[in-house]
Amino acid sequence: MANTASARKRIRQNERRNARNTARLSRVRTFVKKVEVAIASGKKDDAAVALRAAQPELQRAVGKGVLHANTVARRISRLSARIKSLAAA
């Protein structure tokens, strides 16, 4: 247990930040899942629209420090590649 006032405050801050970051990460996962579902259904247009909606959420997670920039770049790249391959199939 924290003994000093500053340590107690740090615990409170960490709890609030953890709750915010968890919500942000959950929101990102929801948007990515919408893209995945659209890709699985084979609807290229829907998948492209879902990816355009997901990109700002992913970038926001980078800006807030929830996800690493390279992680987001990799995810966007892989999703867009999968959407692009829908036309060929």
N, CA, C and O of each residue as an XYZ file, in Angstrom:
356
protein
N       0.846     -1.190      0.000
C       0.000      0.000      0.000
C       0.884      1.242      0.000
O       1.960      1.251      0.597
N       0.423      2.279     -0.667
C       1.198      3.512     -0.766
C       1.202      4.235      0.581
O       0.186      4.311      1.272
N       2.374      4.761      0.931
C       2.512      5.439      2.219
C       2.478      6.951      2.113
O       2.098      7.629      3.067
N       2.864      7.483      0.979
C       2.920      8.945      0.844
C       1.752      9.444      0.012
O       1.138      8.694     -0.748
N       1.464     10.719      0.172
C       0.366     11.324     -0.582
C       0.650     11.285     -2.072
O      -0.254     11.050     -2.874
N       1.898     11.512     -2.445
C       2.245     11.513     -3.873
C       2.098     10.115     -4.478
O       1.712      9.972     -5.638
N       2.406      9.095     -3.690
C       2.247      7.724     -4.182
C       0.770      7.362     -4.333
O       0.389      6.676     -5.281
N      -0.060      7.827     -3.393
C      -1.499      7.586     -3.500
C      -2.076      8.291     -4.722
O      -2.926      7.743     -5.425
N      -1.603      9.516     -4.965
C      -2.056     10.258     -6.141
C      -1.626      9.540     -7.412
O      -2.399      9.457     -8.366
N      -0.408      9.024     -7.439
C       0.093      8.303     -8.605
C      -0.768      7.082     -8.889
O      -1.038      6.770    -10.049
N      -1.199      6.389     -7.843
C      -2.073      5.224     -8.022
C      -3.400      5.642     -8.635
O      -3.905      4.978     -9.540
N      -3.971      6.754     -8.141
C      -5.238      7.244     -8.696
C      -5.075      7.617    -10.170
O      -5.922      7.290    -11.001
N      -3.988      8.298    -10.479
C      -3.746      8.701    -11.864
C      -3.603      7.476    -12.768
O      -4.165      7.429    -13.862
N      -2.845      6.489    -12.294
C      -2.633      5.283    -13.092
C      -3.943      4.549    -13.352
O      -4.153      4.021    -14.444
N      -4.825      4.512    -12.356
C      -6.118      3.849    -12.540
C      -6.957      4.563    -13.595
O      -7.578      3.920    -14.442
N      -6.973      5.891    -13.541
C      -7.738      6.650    -14.538
C      -7.159      6.464    -15.940
O      -7.900      6.265    -16.902
N      -5.848      6.529    -16.049
C      -5.210      6.369    -17.357
C      -5.417      4.969    -17.902
O      -5.641      4.786    -19.099
N      -5.340      3.977    -17.017
C      -5.560      2.601    -17.438
C      -6.968      2.428    -17.991
O      -7.160      1.759    -19.006
N      -7.949      3.026    -17.330
C      -9.339      2.924    -17.794
C      -9.498      3.582    -19.162
O     -10.163      3.040    -20.045
N      -8.884      4.758    -19.332
C      -8.961      5.466    -20.618
C      -8.291      4.673    -21.722
O      -8.843      4.525    -22.812
N      -7.094      4.161    -21.439
C      -6.350      3.427    -22.459
C      -7.034      2.114    -22.821
O      -7.008      1.698    -23.979
N      -7.643      1.464    -21.841
C      -8.379      0.235    -22.111
C      -9.557      0.516    -23.034
O      -9.827     -0.250    -23.959
N     -10.257      1.619    -22.777
C     -11.393      1.995    -23.621
C     -10.927      2.317    -25.038
O     -11.576      1.937    -26.012
N      -9.812      3.011    -25.149
C      -9.285      3.346    -26.480
C      -8.903      2.093    -27.250
O      -9.212      1.964    -28.434
N      -8.236      1.179    -26.579
C      -7.815     -0.049    -27.235
C      -9.027     -0.878    -27.657
O      -9.026     -1.475    -28.733
N     -10.045     -0.917    -26.824
C     -11.266     -1.640    -27.151
C     -11.940     -1.029    -28.379
O     -12.440     -1.743    -29.248
N     -11.945      0.294    -28.437
C     -12.538      0.996    -29.582
C     -11.780      0.666    -30.869
O     -12.389      0.444    -31.916
N     -10.466      0.635    -30.787
C      -9.650      0.287    -31.956
C      -9.967     -1.129    -32.410
O     -10.145     -1.382    -33.601
N     -10.037     -2.056    -31.449
C     -10.335     -3.452    -31.797
C     -11.694     -3.579    -32.478
O     -11.856     -4.372    -33.405
N     -12.671     -2.796    -32.015
C     -14.006     -2.842    -32.609
C     -13.964     -2.400    -34.064
O     -14.574     -3.033    -34.926
N     -13.238     -1.305    -34.341
C     -13.151     -0.811    -35.706
C     -12.416     -1.802    -36.606
O     -12.813     -2.017    -37.751
N     -11.353     -2.402    -36.093
C     -10.599     -3.378    -36.885
C     -11.455     -4.618    -37.141
O     -11.391     -5.214    -38.216
N     -12.253     -5.000    -36.150
C     -13.112     -6.167    -36.311
C     -14.151     -5.923    -37.410
O     -14.493     -6.843    -38.154
N     -14.649     -4.699    -37.515
C     -15.604     -4.377    -38.578
C     -14.961     -4.564    -39.949
O     -15.602     -5.042    -40.885
N     -13.685     -4.181    -40.061
C     -12.963     -4.373    -41.320
C     -12.810     -5.870    -41.593
O     -13.029     -6.323    -42.717
N     -12.436     -6.633    -40.570
C     -12.242     -8.078    -40.720
C     -13.537     -8.758    -41.183
O     -13.514     -9.626    -42.056
N     -14.651     -8.358    -40.595
C     -15.941     -8.954    -40.963
C     -16.280     -8.636    -42.411
O     -16.774     -9.495    -43.141
N     -16.016     -7.401    -42.825
C     -16.293     -7.012    -44.208
C     -15.408     -7.775    -45.187
O     -15.856     -8.158    -46.268
N     -14.160     -7.994    -44.811
C     -13.252     -8.763    -45.665
C     -13.731    -10.209    -45.764
O     -13.737    -10.797    -46.846
N     -14.135    -10.776    -44.623
C     -14.599    -12.166    -44.604
C     -15.853    -12.351    -45.445
O     -16.047    -13.408    -46.044
N     -16.712    -11.324    -45.496
C     -17.928    -11.427    -46.299
C     -17.638    -11.250    -47.786
O     -18.488    -11.541    -48.628
N     -16.432    -10.771    -48.107
C     -16.038    -10.619    -49.506
C     -16.527     -9.353    -50.169
O     -16.447     -9.221    -51.390
N     -17.032     -8.421    -49.382
C     -17.533     -7.155    -49.937
C     -16.411     -6.118    -49.918
O     -16.102     -5.541    -48.875
N     -15.814     -5.894    -51.074
C     -14.651     -5.008    -51.147
C     -15.017     -3.573    -50.776
O     -14.278     -2.913    -50.045
N     -16.147     -3.090    -51.273
C     -16.540     -1.700    -51.002
C     -16.785     -1.468    -49.515
O     -16.336     -0.472    -48.948
N     -17.501     -2.398    -48.892
C     -17.765     -2.272    -47.455
C     -16.470     -2.325    -46.645
O     -16.299     -1.599    -45.666
N     -15.568     -3.199    -47.076
C     -14.294     -3.336    -46.378
C     -13.473     -2.059    -46.502
O     -12.833     -1.636    -45.539
N     -13.487     -1.446    -47.675
C     -12.734     -0.207    -47.887
C     -13.301      0.926    -47.040
O     -12.551      1.725    -46.479
N     -14.613      0.993    -46.949
C     -15.263      2.018    -46.126
C     -14.922      1.792    -44.651
O     -14.629      2.741    -43.923
N     -14.963      0.546    -44.223
C     -14.648      0.222    -42.830
C     -13.192      0.547    -42.509
O     -12.891      1.014    -41.410
N     -12.291      0.306    -43.453
C     -10.880      0.625    -43.232
C     -10.677      2.132    -43.135
O      -9.904      2.604    -42.302
N     -11.367      2.884    -43.981
C     -11.263      4.360    -43.903
C     -11.776      4.872    -42.569
O     -11.288      5.885    -42.069
N     -12.750      4.192    -41.987
C     -13.255      4.585    -40.674
C     -12.293      4.164    -39.565
O     -12.185      4.840    -38.542
N     -11.599      3.051    -39.769
C     -10.703      2.522    -38.738
C      -9.380      3.268    -38.674
O      -8.783      3.374    -37.602
N      -8.914      3.785    -39.800
C      -7.604      4.440    -39.837
C      -7.466      5.596    -38.848
O      -6.461      5.653    -38.140
N      -8.425      6.519    -38.766
C      -8.273      7.597    -37.783
C      -8.231      7.089    -36.345
O      -7.510      7.640    -35.512
N      -8.997      6.045    -36.052
C      -8.977      5.477    -34.701
C      -7.616      4.877    -34.383
O      -7.100      5.039    -33.277
N      -7.040      4.187    -35.352
C      -5.716      3.615    -35.155
C      -4.681      4.718    -34.953
O      -3.827      4.614    -34.073
N      -4.751      5.763    -35.755
C      -3.794      6.865    -35.633
C      -3.971      7.599    -34.311
O      -2.998      8.060    -33.715
N      -5.205      7.706    -33.858
C      -5.465      8.345    -32.569
C      -4.826      7.540    -31.439
O      -4.300      8.109    -30.483
N      -4.876      6.218    -31.554
C      -4.247      5.363    -30.545
C      -2.737      5.585    -30.507
O      -2.120      5.515    -29.444
N      -2.149      5.853    -31.667
C      -0.716      6.162    -31.713
C      -0.457      7.492    -31.017
O       0.466      7.611    -30.212
N      -1.262      8.471    -31.327
C      -1.082      9.802    -30.749
C      -1.239      9.816    -29.242
O      -0.592     10.603    -28.551
N      -2.101      8.947    -28.734
C      -2.332      8.883    -27.296
C      -1.368      7.937    -26.592
O      -1.380      7.828    -25.366
N      -0.537      7.258    -27.368
C       0.459      6.375    -26.767
C      -0.059      5.004    -26.405
O       0.586      4.288    -25.638
N      -1.206      4.615    -26.935
C      -1.768      3.305    -26.617
C      -1.117      2.222    -27.469
O      -0.844      1.123    -26.985
N      -0.870      2.532    -28.734
C      -0.220      1.595    -29.646
C       1.023      2.246    -30.245
O       1.117      3.471    -30.326
N       1.962      1.423    -30.659
C       3.185      1.919    -31.290
C       2.900      2.256    -32.750
O       2.064      1.617    -33.390
N       3.586      3.246    -33.265
C       3.358      3.716    -34.634
C       3.592      2.609    -35.655
O       2.819      2.470    -36.602
N       4.643      1.827    -35.475
C       4.937      0.761    -36.433
C       3.884     -0.339    -36.388
O       3.589     -0.953    -37.413
N       3.321     -0.590    -35.226
C       2.265     -1.595    -35.094
C       1.050     -1.188    -35.917
O       0.468     -1.999    -36.638
N       0.681      0.077    -35.795
C      -0.484      0.580    -36.534
C      -0.205      0.577    -38.033
O      -1.066      0.198    -38.827
N       0.988      0.996    -38.418
C       1.344      0.999    -39.839
C       1.265     -0.409    -40.412
O       0.777     -0.605    -41.525
N       1.745     -1.386    -39.651
C       1.712     -2.774    -40.097
C       0.276     -3.271    -40.237
O      -0.065     -3.929    -41.219
N      -0.558     -2.954    -39.256
C      -1.960     -3.409    -39.312
C      -2.693     -2.806    -40.498
O      -3.407     -3.507    -41.215
N      -2.517     -1.502    -40.705
C      -3.191     -0.837    -41.822
C      -2.706     -1.421    -43.137
O      -3.500     -1.670    -44.045
N      -1.406     -1.640    -43.237
C      -0.827     -2.189    -44.461
C      -1.394     -3.581    -44.758
O      -1.760     -3.879    -45.895
N      -1.461     -4.412    -43.746
C      -1.958     -5.781    -43.954
C      -3.444     -5.799    -44.293
O      -3.885     -6.572    -45.143
N      -4.214     -4.941    -43.621
C      -5.647     -4.889    -43.921
C      -5.890     -4.390    -45.339
O      -6.712     -4.946    -46.068
N      -5.169     -3.337    -45.728
C      -5.366     -2.797    -47.076
C      -4.923     -3.788    -48.140
O      -5.522     -3.852    -49.213
N      -3.876     -4.567    -47.856
C      -3.433     -5.591    -48.796
C      -4.505     -6.674    -48.952
O      -4.758     -7.154    -50.057
N      -5.120     -7.047    -47.850
C      -6.182     -8.056    -47.928
C      -7.397     -7.541    -48.694
O      -8.040     -8.284    -49.434
N      -7.701     -6.259    -48.504
C      -8.825     -5.673    -49.243
C      -8.501     -5.613    -50.722
O      -9.360     -5.874    -51.564
N      -7.269     -5.270    -51.035
C      -6.854     -5.183    -52.430
C      -6.933     -6.556    -53.097
O      -7.265     -6.651    -54.279
N      -6.636     -7.602    -52.359
C      -6.658     -8.944    -52.936
C      -8.083     -9.450    -53.192
O      -8.279    -10.418    -53.927
N      -9.071     -8.793    -52.584
C     -10.464     -9.196    -52.828
C     -10.849     -9.002    -54.283
O     -11.630     -9.785    -54.824
N     -10.311     -7.970    -54.928
C     -10.652     -7.700    -56.324
C     -10.090     -8.785    -57.235
O     -10.728     -9.181    -58.211
N      -8.875     -9.267    -56.905
C      -8.245    -10.275    -57.729
C      -8.963    -11.622    -57.607
O      -9.027    -12.396    -58.562
N      -9.495    -11.882    -56.423
C     -10.151    -13.183    -56.199
C     -11.520    -13.258    -56.820
O     -12.190    -14.285    -56.715
